[in-house]
Amino acid sequence: MPNINRDEMLELTRRMTVTRTAMTRIAGCYMDQDGFVDGTFNTSFLKLPQSQKAKNLALAKTIPFAETNKNLKRYRFPQDACRPGGIRQLLLGIKSSGLKNDALLDVLYEMIGEKYSSKQSYAAFFFYSTYDIPMKGSDKAELWDSEDVYEYLICAICPVSGDYEPGKPECGFIFPAFCERTEDPDYIDIFQADLRNPHREIEEILLFGEAISQD
C-alpha cells in the first residue's frame, strides 16, 4: 500500500476556507439506519449562505486533514474494480459530471445503503472541487503559474440527528488520489475515524463494489 504525502494533503486543506475554496458543488443523501434513503440533495456550493459553506467545508476538510497513513490510507483499485461497470468507472463518471449526474449518484447511494452498517440515521455528503496546481521552483517555493488542474471528489459519511444535523465524519474518501502533485485515478484515499471499529464495509464498496446497474 503506497504512502500518502502529508504535504500534498495540506496543499488541499489550506485552500478549504470560505474565501479560498474552489469547491463548486455539493450533493448527498440522508439514510435511515437500515439504509433506506430519506432524502437527497444536489446544489451549487457557491449559492450556499456563508455559514453553510463554512459548516460543509469543515466536514469535507476532515478527510484530507486526517492523520495520513493512519486514519487516511491509500489503496490501489483491484483489477476487477477497473473493468467496465466497476466502481472505478462509476466514480470517474461522477467526477467528470462535477456531481451533476443524479442517476450515477443514485447508484452509489444504493450501494452505500446496501452495505453500510450504522446504529442510527446517517448522511453521505459528496463534494466536487478543483485545484490549480502551482508549479514549484527548485527551492520548492510555489510559483504563480499553474501546470495542472486536479479535479476531485470528497465523500464524508456522518451520523445525523434531529433535523438532519450531521455529526463528525465516521469515514469517507478522496478520489482520485492526489499523488506526486497530480491526480492518479488508479488509487483512492479512504478515511476511517475509529481505527478500533473501522467501517470495513466502505472499503468493500469502494474497492470491490459492482456498479453494473447504472444505465
N, C-alpha and C positions, 0 to 999 in steps of 0.2 A: 504494500500500500504506500504510494508516494506521500511525502510530507507536504503540508501547506506552508507557504512562506508567510509568516506573520506580517511582515512589512507590506505585502501585497494586499492583505485583508485590511490593514489600516489605511491604505490608499483609498479604499472604498468607503470605509466608515467616516473618514474625515470629511467626506462630501455629503454625508447623510444628515444635513441640517436643513431647516426650512429655507434658508437663504441660498444654499449651495446645491441642493439636490437637483438631479436630472431625472428624477422619477416622474413618470407621466401617467401611469395607470395603476389602479388597484382593483382587484376582484376577489371573490371568495364565496364561501358557503358556510352556513350555520347548520350543524348536525345535532340531533339528539344523541343520547348515549348509546343507542342501538344502531347508529349510523344512517338514520333517515334524514334527508335534507329538510330543514325547517325554512330555509330561505337562501337566496343568493343575491349577490350584488356585483356590479361591474360599472366603474365610473372613472372619469378623469381625475387623476390625483391633483392636477393643477386647480380644479374647481372646488376643492375642499376648503372649508374655513381653516385659518391658520392653526387653531387649536387642534383640529382633527389631523392636519398634516403632521404636526409635532407628535401627536399620540401614535399615529401609524408609523412614522419614521422610527420611533423608539422600538416598536415591535420588530420592524424589518432589521434594524441595526443590531438587534440581539444576536442574529445568526452569524454575520461576519465578524462581530466583535467578540464572539465566544472564544474560549481558550483553544488555540489551534493545536491540532493533532491530539486533542484530548476530548473536548466537547464537540469540536468541529473536525471531522475527519474526511479525507478524500478517498473516493472509491472509483475504480475503473469499471465501466459498464461491461458485463459479460457479453460474449458474442451473441447469445440469443436475444439479449435486450436491444441489440443494434440492428436486428433484421427488420424488414418492413412489417409494420403492425406492432412493433415492440415499444416499450416505454420511452426509449430514447427518441424515436421518431415522433411520438406524441409530444414530448417536452419541446423538441425543436419546432414543431408546429405551433405550439402555444407561444413560444418565444418570438417566432417570426411574425406572428399576428399582433404582437405587442399587447397580448391579453384581450384582444378584441373578438376572438372566435369563441363564442359561448358554447358551441357544440363540442369543441375539443376540451374545454374546461369541464363540461358536464361529465365527459368520460373519466377525467381524472378525479372529480368529486365522487363518482360512483366507485371507483377503485379504492379511494380512501375510506369511504363509508363501509365497504365490504370487509376491509381488513383492520382498520384502526380500532384499538381497544381503549375505551375510556369509561370511567365510572360516572361521568357527568356530561352534560352538553359541551360541545366544543366548536371551534371555528377553524377553517383553513383560510388564511389570508395569503394572497399572491400579489407580488409587486413586480412591475416591469420598469427597468431603468437602463440608462446607458452611461458610459464613462468614456470621455475623450481622453485617451491615454497619452499623457505628455511624454515627449522624448526626454531622456536623461543624458546629461553630459558625462564625460569621463570621471568627474567627481561625484556622480550620482545626483547632482542637483537637477531639479526639474527645469526644462526649457519650456517656452511658451507654445511651440509648435506641437500639434498632436499628430502622432504617427499611426494611430489605430483607434477604432471605437469598439468598446466592449459592451455588447448587449446581453443583458442577463435577467433571470428571474430569481426572486427570493420568495420562499414559502415559509410561513410561520404558522404552526398549529398550536392553538391556545385553548385552554378551558374557558368557558364563558359562564357568566352568572347574571342574574337579574335581567335587565333589558339588553341582552346580547353584549354585555361588558366583558372584553377579553382580559384574561389574566396573563401571566408571563408565559412566553412560548415554551412548550414542552419538547418540541422537536421541529425540524424543518430542513430546508436545503437551499443551496445556491446552485444554479445551473445556467450556462456551462461553468465549469471550474475556471477561475482566474489563475492561470498558470504561466509563469515566466512573463508576466505583464501582457498577456493576451488570452483570448478565450480558447478553451480546449473542450469541445463537446464530447470527447471520449471519457471525460471524468465528471463526477458530481460530488459536491461537498455536502455531507449530511450532518446535521446538528442534533445532539441529544443533551437535554438539560440535566437529566438524572442518570448518571453513569451506573448507579446501582440497580436502577429499574428502567433501562432504556426501552424505547418503543421500537423493538426489532421489527415490528410489522411495517414501519415506514421504510426500512431498508429492503424488506421483501417487495414492497410495492415499487420502489424506485429502481431496484436492480434486477428484479425478476418478473415484474408485472406484465401482464398481457393487455395490450390496448387495441386488439383487433376488432373490437365492437365499433370503433369510430368509422364514420362514413366518409 
